[in-house]
Amino acid sequence: ILCGALFACADEAALPSRSSAPAPVEVGPVTTGTIALVRTYSGTLEAPERFTMASNVAARLRRLLVDLGDDVRRGQVVAEIDDDELRQLASQAAAALQVARAQVTRAETDLQLARRDLERAETLGERGVSSEAQLEAARATAADRAAALEVAKAEAVRAAAGLDAARIRLAYAKVEANWTGGSDIRVVAERFVSAGARVSEDTPILSVVELSPLTAAIFVTEREYALLEIGQRARVETDAYPAVAFEATVQRVSPVFDPGSRQARVELRLDNADRRLKPGMFVRATITLKTVEDATILPFAAITKRNDETGVFVVSSSGDRVTWTPVRVGIRRGDDVQVMGGALGSRVVTVGQQLVDDGSRITIPGTSRSGGE
């Protein structure tokens, strides 16, 4: 016989015969009503979005403009890096561009002169004054000056790109909080360095998180997984505010189970406009997984087993005998349980099942007569 915490199992070897004296038992009512399967899960609050700001250049951190717990707006400058060297590099790049443009101008002038010399040589050649060798030399010079102009223009383009890159790196000296999606305001969650420290490229400086909404991450077993649906309401409680219940809804249900724990991650969404809740808080989330209307409800203590069969002892209308009735157990709520099966009357045995069998006589202590109502 499978016995455990769920059922009060009788010792079948000690069951009385029907001819024995009435057995003293206690009874409980059978009622009809609404019962719900409610479960409470432990979980942790998480920020749905977390963004880390890092340095894009290697230099000294001049100052931080925000600190732990401060609000940060999208696009706001949160830190400044020493930009003396970057400004110098930008000035050098600007000077290099000016030189490159001057070289383009000079190359254009040289090409114009070479083309005039070529036109003069062609005219003199038609008159028979200049030789073929002089004409070819003029043509070669013009072609060389044209090629030199193209090189000068390419150098100017490269110098302009160098200046753009220098200006971009100079802009990196002001670290901006730029993120995509979510709200425009977040909160500084962590500071990784202090003003005056030297940072290198990709060194984290600050991290910011979104505090509204928050995510409560819980984990459910296979037995309860199928009862979860997107949009189900939940009540979230935390030790930080023991008298407050926060409303939440099921937002995501993982499609896979962790192979180690055999549980699936479920995410609840909590509006946190007042920012009382913080990421990392331990919470308890209560969810109503299933509700049954017009359910047959009786005390859980009435459930027992006979011959590997689950059932209850139903008290007769006269109150002096019991009948064994198999049932299927449904939702349990505290000391009550939903059952499905045959007709159960109005009362069932809750204490003393080991003393009775199907059809046994009983007496209910405290009644006016043996087995009376």
C-alpha positions in Angstrom: 0.0 0.0 0.0 1.4 3.4 -1.0 1.2 5.5 2.2 2.7 8.9 2.8 2.0 12.5 3.7 -1.0 12.7 1.3 -3.1 9.9 2.9 -3.9 8.5 6.3 -3.5 4.8 5.6 -5.3 2.2 7.7 -3.7 -1.0 9.0 -5.6 -3.5 6.9 -4.5 -6.4 9.1 -6.1 -4.7 12.1 -9.5 -3.8 10.4 -12.5 -4.8 12.5 -15.2 -7.1 11.4 -18.7 -5.8 10.7 -20.0 -7.6 13.7 -17.8 -5.8 16.2 -19.1 -3.0 18.5 -19.7 0.4 17.0 -16.4 2.2 16.4 -15.9 5.7 17.8 -15.1 8.1 14.9 -15.0 11.8 14.2 -16.6 13.2 11.1 -16.4 16.2 8.9 -18.8 17.9 6.4 -19.1 17.5 2.7 -19.7 20.8 1.0 -20.0 22.2 -2.5 -18.2 25.4 -3.5 -15.3 27.0 -5.4 -11.8 25.8 -4.8 -8.6 27.1 -6.3 -5.1 25.6 -6.7 -2.8 28.3 -5.4 1.0 28.0 -5.3 3.6 30.2 -3.8 7.1 30.3 -5.4 10.3 31.8 -4.2 12.1 34.1 -6.7 14.3 37.0 -7.3 13.7 40.4 -8.8 15.7 41.3 -11.9 16.1 44.4 -14.0 14.7 43.8 -17.5 17.4 46.0 -18.9 20.9 46.7 -17.8 23.4 48.8 -19.7 27.1 49.2 -19.0 29.0 52.3 -20.1 32.7 51.9 -20.9 35.5 54.1 -22.1 36.4 54.1 -25.8 39.8 55.6 -25.3 42.8 55.1 -23.0 43.3 58.1 -20.8 42.7 59.4 -17.2 39.1 59.7 -16.0 38.8 63.4 -15.2 35.4 63.2 -13.4 32.2 61.4 -12.9 29.0 63.4 -13.3 26.7 60.9 -11.7 27.0 58.4 -8.8 25.3 55.4 -7.3 21.5 55.7 -7.2 21.4 58.8 -9.5 18.9 59.1 -12.3 20.4 59.1 -15.8 18.5 60.3 -18.9 19.1 58.8 -22.3 21.9 60.7 -24.0 23.2 62.4 -20.8 26.9 62.9 -20.3 27.9 60.8 -17.3 31.7 61.0 -17.3 34.5 63.1 -18.7 37.9 61.7 -19.8 41.1 63.8 -20.0 41.1 65.0 -23.6 44.3 67.0 -23.9 46.1 64.4 -26.0 42.9 63.8 -28.1 42.7 67.6 -28.8 46.3 67.6 -29.9 45.7 64.7 -32.2 42.6 66.4 -33.6 44.7 69.6 -34.2 47.4 67.6 -36.0 44.8 65.9 -38.2 43.2 69.3 -39.1 46.7 70.7 -40.0 47.4 67.6 -42.1 44.1 68.2 -44.0 45.1 71.8 -44.7 48.5 70.6 -46.1 46.7 68.0 -48.3 44.3 70.5 -49.7 47.2 72.9 -50.4 48.9 70.1 -52.3 45.7 69.5 -54.3 45.7 73.2 -55.3 49.4 73.1 -56.3 48.8 69.9 -58.3 45.9 71.6 -60.1 48.1 74.5 -61.0 50.9 72.3 -62.2 48.4 70.4 -64.4 47.1 73.6 -65.9 50.6 74.7 -66.8 51.5 71.3 -68.3 48.3 71.3 -70.4 49.2 74.8 -71.7 52.7 73.6 -72.6 51.2 70.7 -74.4 48.9 72.9 -76.4 51.8 75.2 -77.4 53.9 72.2 -78.4 51.0 70.8 -80.5 50.6 74.2 -82.2 54.4 74.5 -82.9 54.4 70.9 -84.2 51.7 71.7 -86.7 53.8 74.6 -88.0 56.9 72.4 -88.1 58.7 74.4 -85.5 59.0 71.8 -82.7 60.1 68.2 -83.0 58.1 65.1 -82.4 60.3 64.4 -79.3 59.4 67.8 -77.8 55.7 67.0 -78.4 55.9 63.6 -76.6 57.8 65.2 -73.7 55.0 67.7 -73.3 52.4 65.0 -73.4 54.3 62.9 -70.8 54.5 65.9 -68.5 50.8 66.6 -68.7 50.0 63.0 -67.9 52.4 63.0 -65.0 50.8 66.2 -63.6 47.3 64.7 -64.0 48.4 61.6 -62.0 49.9 63.8 -59.4 46.6 65.7 -59.0 44.7 62.4 -58.4 47.3 61.4 -55.8 46.9 64.8 -54.0 43.1 64.4 -54.0 43.4 60.9 -52.5 45.7 62.3 -49.8 43.2 65.0 -49.1 40.4 62.5 -48.7 42.6 60.4 -46.4 43.5 63.5 -44.3 39.8 64.4 -44.1 39.0 60.9 -42.8 41.8 61.2 -40.3 40.3 64.4 -39.0 36.9 62.8 -38.7 38.4 59.9 -36.8 40.3 62.3 -34.5 37.1 64.3 -33.8 35.2 61.1 -33.1 37.8 60.0 -30.6 37.7 63.5 -29.1 34.0 63.1 -28.6 34.7 59.9 -26.8 36.1 62.0 -24.0 32.5 62.7 -23.0 30.9 59.4 -22.0 27.2 59.4 -22.9 24.5 57.1 -21.6 23.0 55.9 -24.9 20.7 52.8 -24.9 18.0 51.5 -27.1 14.4 50.7 -26.1 12.8 50.9 -22.7 12.3 54.1 -20.8 14.3 57.3 -21.2 15.4 57.4 -17.5 17.4 54.8 -15.7 19.3 54.6 -12.4 23.0 54.1 -11.8 23.3 50.6 -10.3 27.1 50.2 -10.1 30.2 52.4 -10.3 33.3 50.5 -11.4 36.0 53.2 -11.2 36.6 56.6 -9.5 37.6 59.9 -10.8 41.4 60.2 -11.4 41.8 56.5 -12.4 43.4 55.7 -15.7 41.1 53.7 -17.9 41.8 51.8 -21.1 39.5 51.1 -24.1 36.5 49.1 -23.1 37.0 49.7 -19.3 33.6 49.6 -17.7 32.8 52.9 -15.9 29.1 52.7 -14.8 26.1 50.5 -15.2 22.5 51.7 -15.3 19.3 49.7 -14.8 15.7 50.2 -15.6 13.6 50.0 -12.4 10.1 50.1 -13.8 8.9 47.6 -14.8 10.8 44.8 -13.0 11.0 41.1 -13.6 10.4 38.5 -10.9 12.1 35.2 -11.9 10.6 32.0 -10.5 11.0 28.3 -11.3 8.2 25.7 -11.6 8.1 22.0 -11.8 6.7 19.9 -14.6 3.5 19.1 -12.7 2.5 22.8 -12.5 4.1 23.9 -15.8 1.1 23.0 -17.9 -1.2 25.2 -15.7 0.7 28.4 -16.4 -0.4 30.9 -19.0 0.8 34.2 -20.2 -1.2 37.0 -18.6 -2.1 35.1 -15.4 -2.2 37.4 -12.4 0.2 36.9 -9.4 0.7 38.5 -6.0 4.3 39.3 -5.1 5.5 39.9 -1.5 8.9 40.7 -0.1 10.5 41.0 3.3 11.3 44.7 2.7 7.6 45.5 2.7 5.9 42.7 4.6 2.5 44.4 4.7 2.3 45.1 1.0 1.3 42.8 -1.9 2.4 43.9 -5.3 0.4 42.9 -8.4 2.2 41.1 -11.2 1.4 39.1 -14.4 3.0 36.1 -16.0 5.0 37.6 -18.9 7.2 34.8 -20.2 7.3 31.0 -19.7 10.5 29.2 -20.8 10.0 26.5 -23.4 12.8 24.4 -21.9 13.5 22.8 -18.5 16.8 22.9 -16.7 18.3 19.4 -16.9 19.7 19.6 -13.4 16.7 21.0 -11.5 14.0 19.8 -13.9 12.3 23.2 -13.5 11.4 25.9 -16.0 12.0 29.6 -15.6 8.9 31.8 -15.5 9.1 35.6 -15.6 6.5 37.9 -13.9 6.2 41.5 -14.8 5.8 44.1 -12.0 5.0 47.7 -12.5 7.3 49.6 -10.1 6.5 53.2 -10.8 7.3 54.2 -7.2 10.6 52.3 -7.4 10.2 50.7 -4.0 11.3 47.3 -5.3 14.9 46.8 -6.3 16.7 44.2 -8.4 18.1 41.4 -6.4 15.4 41.4 -3.8 14.1 38.0 -2.7 10.3 37.7 -3.3 7.5 35.2 -2.9 5.1 35.0 -5.8 1.6 33.5 -5.3 -0.3 32.4 -8.4 -3.8 30.9 -8.8 -3.1 28.1 -11.2 -6.6 26.6 -11.5 -10.1 27.3 -10.2 -13.0 24.9 -10.1 -16.6 26.0 -9.5 -19.2 23.7 -7.9 -16.5 21.4 -6.5 -17.2 18.7 -3.9 -15.1 19.7 -1.0 -14.3 17.7 2.2 -11.6 17.6 4.9 -8.3 16.3 3.6 -8.1 14.1 6.8 -11.0 12.0 5.4 -8.9 10.7 2.5 -7.5 7.2 3.1 -6.6 4.0 1.3 -7.9 0.5 1.1 -6.5 -2.2 -1.1 -4.5 0.4 -3.1 -7.7 2.3 -3.7 -8.2 6.0 -2.6 -11.5 6.8 -1.0 -13.5 8.0 2.0 -15.9 6.5 4.5 -19.3 8.1 4.0 -21.5 8.4 7.0 -25.1 7.2 6.5 -28.0 9.5 6.8 -28.9 7.8 10.1 -25.4 8.4 11.4 -24.8 4.9 12.6 -23.0 3.2 9.7 -20.3 4.0 7.1 -19.9 3.1 3.4 -16.6 2.9 1.6 -16.6 5.2 -1.5 -13.7 5.5 -3.9 -12.8 9.0 -5.0 -10.3 10.8 -7.1 -8.4 13.6 -5.4 -8.2 17.0 -7.0 -7.2 20.4 -5.7 -6.0 20.7 -2.1 -6.5 24.0 -0.2 -5.2 23.9 3.3 -7.1 21.4 5.3 -9.7 20.9 2.5 -9.5 18.9 -0.7 -11.6 18.6 -3.9 -12.8 15.1 -4.7 -14.5 13.5 -7.6 -16.4 10.2 -7.6 -19.7 8.8 -6.3 -22.3 10.3 -4.0 -20.8 11.4 -0.7 -23.8 12.4 1.4 -23.2 15.2 3.9 -20.5 13.8 6.2 -17.4 11.6 6.0 -15.1 10.1 8.6 -12.0 12.2 9.4 -10.6 10.3 12.4 -10.9 6.6 13.1 -10.8 5.1 9.6 -8.5 2.3 10.8 -11.4 1.1 13.0 -14.0 0.7 10.3 -14.7 -1.1 7.1 -17.4 -0.9 4.4 -20.7 -1.2 6.2 -19.2 -0.9 9.8 -21.3 0.5 12.6 -20.0 3.7 14.2 -20.7 6.0 17.0 -19.9 9.7 17.0 -18.8 11.0 20.3 -20.7 14.1 21.5 -24.0 13.3 19.7 -27.2 12.8 21.7 -27.4 9.2 20.7 -25.1 6.5 19.2 -24.6 7.4 15.6 -27.1 10.3 15.9 -27.1 13.4 13.8 
